[in-house]
Amino acid sequence: MVGPGSVVLAQTDLRLDTTWIDYVFVVFYFVLVLGIGVLARRSIASSLDFLLSGRSLPAWVTGLAFISANLGAIELIGMMANGAQYGVPTVHYYWIGAIPAMVFLGIVMMPFYYGSRARSVPEFLLMRFNATTQRVNGITFALAAVLIAGVNLYALGLILEALLGWSLALAVPVAALVVLSYTFLGGLNAAIYNEVLQFFVILALLIPLTVAGLARVGGWDGLREQVVALPPGPEQLSAWPGTTLTEIASPFLSVLGIVFGLGFVLSFGYWTTNFAEVQRALSARNMSAARRTPIIAAFPKALIPLVIIIPGMIAGVLVPQLTTLKEGGQTDVTYNNALSLLMNEVLPNGILGVALAGLLASFMAGMAANVSSLNTVFTYDLWQDWIRPGRPDEYYLRVGRTVTVVGCLLAIGTAFIAGSFENLMDYIQALFSFFNAPLFAIFILGLFWKRMTGTAGWTGLISGTVAAVLVDALVRVGTIPVSSQAGSFIGASAAFVVGIAVAAIVTRFTTPKPDSELVGLVWALTPRESRGKVRVAPSAAGEAAASAAAGPRLAAIEEVPATMHDEEGAWWQSPVVMGAIVLALTLVLYLIFA
């Protein structure tokens, strides 16, 4: 149910002051997006083309799509809301909460994902553990994908509501129809190429918004002075210890919560196991491109806070309603409204139209990423491997398109769940603690401990999720007196610890797979020189590889050289070198804003 404040604001404060030229930019952008979907349709000849782009895309395309898929409502509305409410400590979600995990994914984990030839994260879990673990993860991922798609769809509906004056009941289905149109036509290819376009359109929103906002408040120095004058005071200008963000009084415990809860469990859980992101790397044309995909994305990810968090801080001091909110007064806005309010405050017509196109691009990118990953996981891991195995490939292509439609329809319902939260980051971090944190625990333990069993995999997943849900409930009723986001850090930590503990105990009483089935899937059984090779079944029958006959696929594996080293002649083609550079950049940024 949509909060009453949101409805009131949509009728008054949030109606954008647009003119005909702004609508021209928006209409042109929609036509371009749909045109890409039509063109991408020509390259769809199989389910692999529709669901994984035929594994044919270069690294720069998959890298930009990787970061663009993440620049949805969660980023723009949620992080700008955090910037307005908490200030500089929000950078933790980027610099410790993203960059190290993205580098780890590229250097350590992509050789296993891509080398296994798995078409999804649940399918990798099938290879490493068993079918039950695959199905548990497939079901929980499908649920999470629909819920997170609803977040982006709700935000997109709010913008159409503000732009055109439509009710949310109309704006949300219309927004879903646009995303459905191009993902249904062109599949992952259309989603990825639109995401590349959307990355630059999003920057066309954020950069002018930041520059215009800084001009209004007297530059960075003027912003600092005004921020300090408002609650919670000077703590908004330094990243550490982040007590305003966590609402943990002890600086030591606050730092511990940020470093372990956010920087390790939530961050690594999201970036290394979330198929909506990993799918972009799996669509790369070779191992080298797959490994570089998240690292290429890490560079803009490190710099994006400068044009998201700073505008949020500007909104907190420049927009009267938000200033009142920070001071504890009565107002009909929430921090989620910071982006729309600031756009209306500082952007002139014409540029406002470009900015609106960027905003629409952001939300469509986020929703399309979740829908395209949902149709892959459902089609391959639930329908083909479990419910209806052994059908022709054309059948699964039709299933993939059908799931795209169903996913968009379900997202319309979950959009109104997202609308009941005042700060979308509270909602999204809770979802990550439920679904990503326990998956990371099981994944990382299984990667480095060959003794871990299949039964331990699915029992650890379920118990970790239950632990996170329990912590969330205790935070909501006030038994654990911390902020919602700190509650997510604690919940993620609980999910990780409980998942590990249960998996370790269950492993002691169950039988592991033989070593011969784990080569290329477990660190200790995969020699360093083999981590740049691709595992393929000797049989060329690709369909059988993902059907219920997955057993033979795992029983007979041969290694063939990938083209990984063919593209790594220059330093900028080395995942290790590029990863080290982006980590150094992040450290420098932390020193500046410490």
N, C-alpha and C positions, 0 to 999 in steps of 0.2 A: 504494500500500500504506500502511495506517495505521501510524504509528510506534508502537512497543511502549509508550512512555510514556503515550500517549493512552489505550490500552486499559486499562492498569493503573489510571490515574487514574479512568477511568469506573467502575471497580469499587469504588474506595475513596474518594479525596478529593473527587471531583466530584459524588457523588450528593447532590442537593439535599434539604434537610430540609423536604419539603413535607407538607401535610395536605390534608384533603378540600376546605377552602375555597379553596386554591390551584388545585386541579383544576377547581373550579366556574368560576373566572375564565377559565382556559384554554379549557375546553369552550365557554363562552359566546362567547369571541372567535372560535373556529373556526366556530361556527354563524353568527355575524355576517358573517364573511368569505365563506362560501359563499352566504349570502343575498344579498349584494351581487352575486355572480356570476350568480345566478338572475335578479335584477331587471335587470341590465345586458343579459342575453340578449334582452330584449324590444326593445331599440333596434338590434339587429343585422339590417340588411336587405341589406347589400352587403359586399364585401371591404373597401371604404374604411371602413365603420363598424367592422368587426372589427379592422382593422389600424391605423387612424389616428383612431378615434372620430368619423369624419365631419367632422373639423376644426370642432368645434362647442363647445369647452370654454372657459370664462372664464379670465382670467389667474391669478386667485388659486388656482384648482383646478390648473392646469398648473404653476404655480410651486411649490406644496406637493408635487405629485407629482414634480417635477423633483428636489427635495432629498431626498424620501423614497426615491426610486429609488436614490439614492446612499448612503443610510443602511443598507447591508446589512452582511454579515459583514466586509467590507473595513474599514468604519468601526468598528463596535463591537468586534469581536475584534481586528482588526489594529491600529487606532489605540490601543485601550486597552493592548494588548501593548506598543506603542511607548512609551506614556506610562509604563508600569511599567519599561521597560528604559532609556529615554533621558530621560524627563521633558519639560520645557517645549520643547526644540527640535522636538518633534513638531508644534508649531503651524505649522511651515513648510508642512506638507501642506495646511493650510487657508488661511492668510493670504497666502502668496505662491504656493502651489501650487494655488489654486482661485479666489479672489475676482477677481483681475485678469482671468483667462481667462473667467470667467462674465460679467463686465461687457462684455468684448470681444465675446463671442458675441452678447449682446443688442443691443449698439449697432451693431457693424460687420457681423457675419456673418449674423444672422437675416434682415435685408432680402434677402440673396441666396438663402438657403435657402428662406424662406417665399415670397418674391416669385417664385422660379422655378417654384413649385408642385411641386417635387420631392417624392416621397413617402418618400425615404430619402436618406442621404448618398451611397451608391453611385449612385443615380439622378442626383444632382447632378453626380457625376463623369462620368457618361455625357454629360450636356449640355455640361459644360465640356471634356472630353477626348474619350473614345471608349468603345466597348463593352468593349474589353479592360481598360481601367482600371476600369470599373464591375465587371466580373467578378472581377478580381484582388481588389479591395477587398471585394466581396460574399463571396468565399470566405474571405478572412482574417478578416473581421468575424464570419462564422458560426462559425469555429473559436474565435475569442476569446470570443464570447458563450457558447458551450457550456462553455469552460474556466472562465470567471468565474461562470457559473451554478453550476458544481460547487463553487466556493468557498463560496457562500452555502448550498448544499444540505448540504455537509459540516458547516458550522457549525450549521445547523438540526438535523441528525442528532445532533450532539454534545449539544445541549440536550435533545432527546427522550430520548437515552440517559441523561443525568444525571437527568432528571425521572422517567422511568418504569423505568429500569434495563434498557432494551432494548439489544441489541447494535446496532452500527452497520449491520450487514447488514440489519437490520429497520428501524431508525430512518430511514435515508437514503431508502429507497423510500417509506415512509409519508409523510415530509415532502414528497417530490416529488409524491405523489398529491394532497395538499392544494392545492399551488400549481397543479397541472395542472387541478384541478376548476374553479377559478374563472376561470382564463385561457382554458380551453377553452370555457366557457359564455359569458362576456361579452367576450372579447377585450381590446383595449386599454382600453375603457371600464371594465371590471371591474378591470383592473390599476390604472388611474389613481385611481378612486374608493376602492379599497382602500388605495392609497398615501397618499391624503389622511387616511383614518382611521388608517393605520399611523403617520403622522408624529406624531400626538398620543399614540398609545399608546406609541411609542418614548420620547417625552418623559416619559411616566408611569413609565418604567423609569429613565431617566437622572437626572432631578432628585432623586427620593428617594434614589437610590444615592449621589449626590454629597453631599447634605445629611447623610445618615446617616454616610457615610464621614468627612466633615470633623468631625462631632461626636465620632467615635471617636478621632481623632488630635489633637484640641485646636485645630481650626480651621486657617486658612491658615498662621498662624505656627507652630503645632505641626507641621504637615506639612513646612514648610520646614526646621525643625530636624532632623527625622527623615530627610528626604531627603538633606541634606548629610552626614549621618553614614554613609551607605552609598555604595559605589562607583556611578558614577564621581565622586561628590562634588558640589561647588557648580555644576559645569557643567550639572547637570540643572535648574537654576533660571533659566537665561537662554537666550534664543533664539539669540543669536549668540555665537561664530561657528559653533556646531553641530558641533564636531569629534567629539564623542562619537557623533553620529548618522551622520556620514559616514566616521569613522575615517580622515580625512585630516589628517595632523599639522599642515600649514600652515594657519593661520587664513584666509589670503587665498584659497588654493585651495579650502578648505572652503566659504567664502562663495560663491566663483565656481561651485562645483558645485551648491550649493543654488539660486542665483539663475538660472543658465543651464539646468542640467540638469533641476532640478525646477520652478523658477518659470516658465521659458519653454517648454522643449521638452515635458517630460512633462505639465505642467499644461495648456498650450494644446492639446497633442495630444489629451488626454483630453476636456476640456470642450467644445472647439469641433468635434470630429469624431466623437466617440463617439455612435453613433446611439441607444444605449440612453437617453441623456440628451436628445439633439436631438429624438428622437421625441416627447417630451412637449411641446416647444414647437411642433412641427409640427401637433399636434392642437388647437392654440388656434384660436379662432373667427375671428380676424382678425390683421392684421399687428401692430397695437399690442399685443395680448395675447401674440403670439409673441415680440416683442422684450422685453417685460417679464417673461416667464417665468423666464429664468435670473437676472435681477436681483432679482426677488422672492425667489427661492431663495437668493441670496447673503447676505441678511440673517441667516436662521437658520444658514447655513453659517459665517458669521463668529463666531457665538456658541456653536455646538455644541462647540468644543474645551473650553469651560469645564466641560461635563458629560460629556466623554469622556476627555480627557487627565488632568484632575485626579483622577477616580476611578482611572485607571490608576496614577498616582503614589501614591495612597492604598493601592492593592493592593500596590504594591512595598514599602511599609514596614509594612503591617498584617498581611498574610498571611505566616505563618512560612515556608512553602515558597518563596515568591517572594523573601523576604528572604535565604534561604539561597542561592537562585539568583543574586541580585545579588552576593553575597559570594564567588561562585565555588565554593560547596559542592555536594555531591551531593544531588539531589532528583529526584523522579519527575514533576515538572510542567515545563511550558514557559510562556513569557510569554503564549501563546495562551489559557491557562487563567485569566488574571487576572480576567476578567469574571465567570465562574462562581464562582470562589473568593470574590470580594468580595461578590457577591450572597448567598452562603450565610453569609458572615461578619457582614453588617450589617443585612440586611433581615428583619423579622419576618414570620411567616405572615400571609396576607391580602395584604399589600403585596408579598410574594414572588410571589404568584399574578399580581398586576397586572404586576409586573416581568417575569415569565416570558412573559406575553402580549405585552409590549413587545418582548422579545427575539425571540420567534417572528415578530412583525410585521416586525421589521427584516430578518430573513433571508428572509422570504417576499417582501418588497418588492424586495430586491436580485435575487433569483432571477427574480421575475415580470418585472422590467424587462429582464433579459437574454433571457428566453424570448419576451416580446412583441416585442422588437426583432428577434430572430432570425427569428420567423415572417414579419415584414414584409419583411426583406431577402431571405430565401430565396424567398418567394412572388413578390414583384415583380421583384427584380433578377436572380435566378437562374432561377426557373421560368418566369415570365411573359415576361420580356424575352429569355430565352436558350433554354431547353429546350423549353417548350410555349407558344409565343405564339398569340394569336388565339382563345383559348377564351372561352366565356361567363363573366360575372363570378361566377356561382354555382359554377363549377368552381374558380376561384381562392379563393373563400371556403372550400370544402372542403379545398383544399390548405393554406390557412393553419391550419385546425384540425388537420389531420394533422401539420403541422410542429410545432405546439405539443406534441403527444403525443411525437413523436420527439425533440424538444429536451429534454424532461423526462427521457426514458429515457437519452439520452446524458449528461445532467448527472449521473445516478446514477453512471456510470462515472468521469467526471472529478472527482467529489467525493472519490474515494479518492486521486487524484493530489494534490489540495490537502492531504489529511491527512498527506502525507509531509513537509510543511514545518513546522519548529518555530515560525516566525513567518510568518503568512499575508501580512504586508506584503511580505516578501521575494519571495514568489511573485507577488503581484498587480502589484508594481512592475516585475518582470521582464516580465510579459505586456504591460503598458502600453508598455514600451520596445520590445518586438517589433512591436506592432500599431498603437499610436496615434501614436508619435513620427514614423515615416516618413510616415504619412498626413497629419499636420499639415504636414510639410515640403512635400509635393506640393500640398496644398490651398492653403497660404498663398502659395506661389510662383505657382500658377496663378491665384489671385485678383488678384494685383498685377502679373503679367507676362503680357500678352496674347499674346506671341510663343510661349509655352510650348506644346509640341505634345502630342497624345494619346499618342504612343509614349514621350515623356519621362515622362508620368504613370505608366504602369504599370512601366516600367523603374526609375524612381526609387523607387516603392513596394517593389518586390522587393529592390533593392540595399540600401535602408535597413534592411529587416527582416533581411537576411543580416548586415549590420554589427552590429546589436544582438545577434543570437544569438551571433555570434563573440565579442563583448565579454563576454557573460554566461558563455560557456564558459571564457574566460581568467580571469575572476574566480573561478569555481568551482574551478579547478585551482590557484589561488594565484599565477598568473603576474602578475595585477594585484592587489596586496595591499591591498584595501579591503573594507569591509563589503558585504554583498549589496545593501543599499539604495543605497549610494554607487555600486556597480557598475551599478545600474539608471540612475542619473543619467548616468554615463559612457556607458552603452549607448544611452540616449535621445539624448544629444548626438551620438554617432557616427552613429546612424540619421538624424538631422536633417541633419548635414553631408554625409554620403555621399549621401543622397537628393537633396539640393539639387545637389550637384556632378554626379552622374550625369544628373539631369534637365537641367541646364544644358548639359552636353556633348552629350547626345542631341538636344536642341532645335536645336543648330547644324546638324545633319545631316538634319533632318526638316522636313516642311512643316506650318505651323500652320493652324488654321481661319481662314476669312475673318472679318473684323470683324463682319459682319452676323449671324453665328451666335453671337456672344459678348456681345451687348447684354444686360445684366441678369445676366451671369455673371462679368464682369471689372470691376474697380473703374474703370479708366480709360475704359471704354466705357459706363458707367452714370452719367449725370448725377445730381447730388445730389437734384434734385427727382423723379427717377424711382426712388429707392431706397425710396420708400413706396408703390410700385405693384406689382401682381401681374401676372406674365407668364402669359397663358393662350393656348392654341391657339384660333384662330378657330372651328374645328370644335367642336361641343358633345360630340362622341363621346369621352367620357373614357377608355374602354377603349383606344382606339387610341393615346392619348397615351403609354401605358406599354408598349405591345407592341413587337414587332420593328420596327414602322413608326415608331420614335421619330424617324427622320429628318425626316418632314414636320412633326412637332411642333416641331422645332428650326428648321425652315426658315421657318415663318410664325408669327411671334409678334407679338401686339399688346398694348399696355399698357392696363390698365383701372384706375381709381382703387381702391385698397383703402380700408378704413374706418380706416386707421391714425390719421389726425388727428382723427377724430370722438371718440376717447376720451382725447385728450391735452390737455384744457382745464385741468386742475389740475396742480400741480407733482408730485404723487405719481403722476400718470399719464405723466410724461415719463421715458423710459428714460435719457436723459442726466443729468437731475437726480438720479434715484434711484441711478444708477450712481456719480455723484460722491459721494453721501452714504455709500454702503456702502464705497467706497474710503477715505474719510476715517475712518470707523469702524474699518476695518482698521488704518490707520496709528496711531490712538490705542491700539488693543490692542497693537500691536507696541511702542510706546513704554513701555507699562506693563510688558511682559514682556521688555524688551530685556536 
